[in-house]
């Protein structure tokens, strides 16, 4: 059972090594990296490549750790009791299983994605330590001990919005997905747009990486935004030469709205264009 990437996901050797190391150790794989570097998609592709079911828990700022285990729906039980429903006599009817519970009871080994763990409260990761270590948890309402049939392959993503607790980090195998270099990015593009004109791809990559190097950008364009931009360039039949135009007013790339996502960055490029014109 080894992950080597898929036909739709270009994984570096280091990333493949990290995935397989986490599987061998039986530890969660903590993935960090810039938004748009394929962290969430990694879990999907690992599940597909290894033939495992995938359970996805997308964390929000309001998410609590117990929601991944289960929730007791007391409101529904109260309503049913007022209506005289016989279901109220069995409290198990009001236990809503979370994604960890679903992954634990899967008949075959599963992949569990805990996506953007750093969005939640700082105590969120620590509240899952015992469950991730022992692969079990207790349901107090029904007095059940839920134990994993098979240890899931756990992939946890983080956008580095806040520091994660040391106790949590010690239990993970860590990997940082570095932003792809031009050669790797060309392979990624080829996966999504096979047969794309090489002249357009070369010019687009030069423009894209040049934009990322501009100092002061609030949000650098990511891989997903490059793919969107290329799709538009192909659809609108924009020639490669247009990406290097030196004509006044055209120094900002065509269809730049796919790459620049806020007015501050657009203003920065407009100022740079103005300075370039004055310098001629």
C-alpha atoms as one frame of an Amber mdcrd trajectory, in Angstrom:
protein
   0.000   0.000   0.000   2.026   2.906  -1.326   0.987   6.255  -2.750   2.834
   7.422  -5.849   0.514  10.141  -7.120  -2.265   9.708  -9.673  -2.968  10.557
 -13.270  -4.762  13.720 -12.102  -2.480  14.774  -9.231   1.216  15.542  -9.673
   2.937  14.699  -6.395   6.623  15.337  -5.740   8.848  12.559  -4.442   8.992
  14.302  -1.050   5.202  14.399  -0.803   4.871  10.734  -1.771   7.453   9.888
   0.876   5.544  11.874   3.514   2.223  10.179   2.727   3.744   6.703   2.875
   5.696   7.496   6.049   2.511   8.611   7.814   0.730   5.433   6.703   3.599
   3.260   7.947   3.776   5.058  11.311   0.004   5.128  11.729   0.188   8.846
  12.512  -1.819  11.751  11.116  -0.158  13.531   8.208  -0.155  17.280   8.843
   0.057  19.170   5.557   0.854  22.869   5.375   1.384  25.107   2.384   0.047
  28.125   0.547  -3.655  28.096  -0.333  -4.130  26.504  -3.728  -1.216  24.050
  -3.502  -3.459  20.970  -3.489  -3.608  20.124   0.209  -7.288  19.185   0.269
  -7.077  17.432  -3.082  -4.258  15.267  -1.725  -6.661  13.417   0.584  -9.065
  12.833  -2.293  -6.310  11.444  -4.499  -4.822   9.246  -1.760  -8.254   7.698
  -1.206  -8.715   7.160  -4.938  -5.239   5.716  -5.485  -5.452   3.310  -2.537
  -9.090   2.348  -3.139 -10.274   3.639   0.234 -13.481   5.455   1.177 -12.999
   9.131   2.009 -14.549  11.006   4.933 -14.138  14.781   4.863 -14.447  17.032
   7.898 -14.199  20.666   6.827 -13.394  22.750   9.895 -14.880  26.225  10.429
 -14.208  28.908  13.019 -17.192  27.669  15.052 -16.346  23.959  14.826 -15.874
  22.057  18.088 -13.900  18.840  18.419 -16.854  16.823  19.716 -18.693  17.463
  16.438 -16.244  15.159  14.715 -17.174  12.417  17.176 -20.924  12.852  17.566
 -23.639  15.300  18.579 -26.679  14.734  20.764 -29.766  16.303  19.162 -31.672
  17.259  22.313 -33.929  19.684  20.439 -35.327  16.970  18.177 -35.867  14.685
  21.150 -37.786  17.386  23.013 -39.946  18.060  19.964 -40.669  14.353  19.490
 -41.581  13.977  23.157 -44.122  16.794  22.807 -45.596  15.008  19.808 -45.741
  11.670  21.610 -43.273   9.965  19.284 -42.134   6.544  20.544 -38.586   7.233
  19.317 -37.914   9.372  22.409 -37.515   6.259  24.564 -34.293   5.342  22.737
 -31.676   8.067  23.150 -29.567   6.492  20.411 -32.088   7.788  17.881 -30.815
  11.299  18.610 -27.100  10.653  18.358 -25.701  12.147  15.139 -22.459  10.508
  14.073 -19.495  12.717  13.193 -16.867  12.090  10.540 -14.449  10.402  12.966
 -17.158   7.979  14.026 -17.997   7.231  10.391 -14.327   6.621   9.576 -13.876
   4.469  12.695 -16.783   2.179  11.824 -15.919   1.874   8.127 -15.775  -1.779
   7.078 -12.534  -1.119   5.220  -9.648   1.158   6.016 -10.596   4.736   5.165
  -8.979   8.117   4.548 -10.116  10.831   6.953  -9.534  14.455   5.964  -9.575
  17.104   8.698  -9.447  20.184   6.519  -8.080  23.563   7.674  -7.638  22.582
  11.306  -6.212  26.017  12.143  -9.533  27.746  11.482 -10.975  26.481  14.756
 -10.241  27.512  18.328  -6.665  26.975  19.545  -7.825  24.151  21.840  -9.486
  22.248  18.996  -6.431  20.106  18.081  -5.713  19.254  21.730  -9.297  18.131
  22.234  -8.715  15.375  19.661  -5.417  14.040  21.041  -6.815  11.013  22.853
  -9.136  10.018  20.025  -6.361  10.224  17.429  -3.922   8.356  19.688  -6.131
   5.545  20.941  -8.507   5.388  17.987 -11.488   5.259  20.326 -13.915   7.509
  22.183 -16.785   7.160  24.628 -20.415   8.110  23.964 -21.720   9.129  27.379
 -25.383   9.301  26.399 -25.511   5.671  25.250 -22.573   4.386  27.328 -20.810
   3.041  24.249 -17.097   2.780  23.588 -16.523   3.369  19.881 -13.287   1.782
  18.660 -11.919   2.017  15.146 -12.224  -1.192  13.150  -9.210  -0.076  11.110
  -6.846   2.811  11.794  -7.765   5.430   9.191  -5.215   7.254   7.092  -5.648
  10.729   8.597  -4.666  13.799   6.585  -4.876  17.153   8.361  -4.432  20.407
   6.449  -3.464  23.826   7.766  -3.069  27.215   6.099  -0.796  28.399   8.927
  -3.358  30.939  10.149  -2.390  30.186  13.755   0.177  28.136  15.644  -0.821
  24.577  16.498  -0.141  23.148  19.998   3.133  21.288  20.528   1.352  18.246
  21.955  -0.630  17.959  18.745   2.404  18.475  16.507   4.314  15.703  18.292
   1.684  13.205  17.215   1.800  14.124  13.522   4.100  13.488  10.598   4.653
  16.923   9.078   5.087  17.968   5.470   5.162  21.418   3.911   4.054  21.553
   0.275   6.362  24.064  -1.326   4.954  26.125  -4.154   5.660  24.252  -7.415
   8.602  25.315  -9.524   8.011  26.130 -13.192   8.809  22.590 -14.371   6.434
  20.969 -11.887   3.787  23.582 -12.629   4.021  22.771 -16.342   3.337  19.105
 -15.488   0.315  20.119 -13.388  -1.056  22.221 -16.240  -0.538  19.379 -18.698
  -2.615  17.088 -16.464  -5.523  19.527 -16.523  -5.138  20.793 -20.094  -3.431
  18.100 -22.147  -2.183  19.358 -25.471  -2.132  23.037 -24.523   0.030  25.107
 -26.872   3.547  25.172 -25.503   4.120  28.765 -26.585   1.064  29.909 -24.616
   2.040  27.791 -21.610   5.609  29.144 -21.616   4.460  32.767 -21.808   1.734
  32.248 -19.224   4.127  30.642 -16.742   6.666  33.445 -17.189   3.961  36.030
 -16.560   2.493  34.088 -13.639   5.785  33.577 -11.791   6.767  37.155 -12.553
   3.575  38.359 -10.857   4.285  36.209  -7.806   7.688  37.841  -7.419   6.279
  41.380  -7.285   7.027  42.706  -3.773   4.086  43.933  -1.759   1.402  41.618
  -3.140  -1.297  40.993  -0.553  -2.307  37.690  -2.181  -0.002  35.926  -4.577
  -1.814  34.032  -7.357  -1.979  30.310  -6.673  -2.021  27.126  -8.739  -5.806
  27.007  -8.940  -5.877  30.613 -10.153  -3.279  29.869 -12.817  -5.448  27.009
 -14.078  -8.497  29.280 -14.203  -6.492  31.920 -16.053  -5.196  29.439 -18.621
  -8.719  28.150 -19.209  -9.843  31.699 -19.990  -6.827  32.382 -22.232  -7.617
  29.278 -24.276 -11.358  30.000 -24.396 -10.800  33.588 -25.528  -8.040  32.514
 -27.935  -5.567  34.968 -26.424  -2.227  34.580 -28.242   1.002  34.059 -26.346
   2.341  37.374 -27.654  -0.405  39.283 -25.828   1.057  38.244 -22.493   4.252
  40.164 -23.214   2.750  43.252 -24.784   4.702  46.466 -24.197   1.938  48.733
 -25.479   0.696  51.430 -23.064  -2.157  50.187 -20.908  -1.473  46.518 -21.597
   1.296  45.717 -19.147  -1.247  44.158 -16.796  -1.991  40.661 -18.169  -5.268
  40.145 -20.024  -8.075  38.606 -17.932  -6.070  39.488 -14.822  -9.198  39.134
 -12.679  -8.457  35.401 -12.525  -5.091  36.151 -10.892  -5.493  39.351  -8.883
  -8.228  39.011  -6.273  -8.300  42.349  -4.467  -8.164  46.042  -5.269  -4.893
  46.586  -3.382  -2.970  44.209  -5.657  -4.625  45.606  -8.770  -3.720  49.124
  -7.631  -0.131  47.987  -7.039   0.156  46.707 -10.605  -1.449  49.856 -12.003
   1.128  51.964 -10.144   3.948  49.786 -11.466   2.584  50.225 -14.998   2.463
  53.974 -14.509   6.041  54.065 -13.232   7.158  51.961 -16.194   5.548  54.365
 -18.648   7.132  57.402 -17.021  10.497  55.674 -17.117  10.404  55.246 -20.886
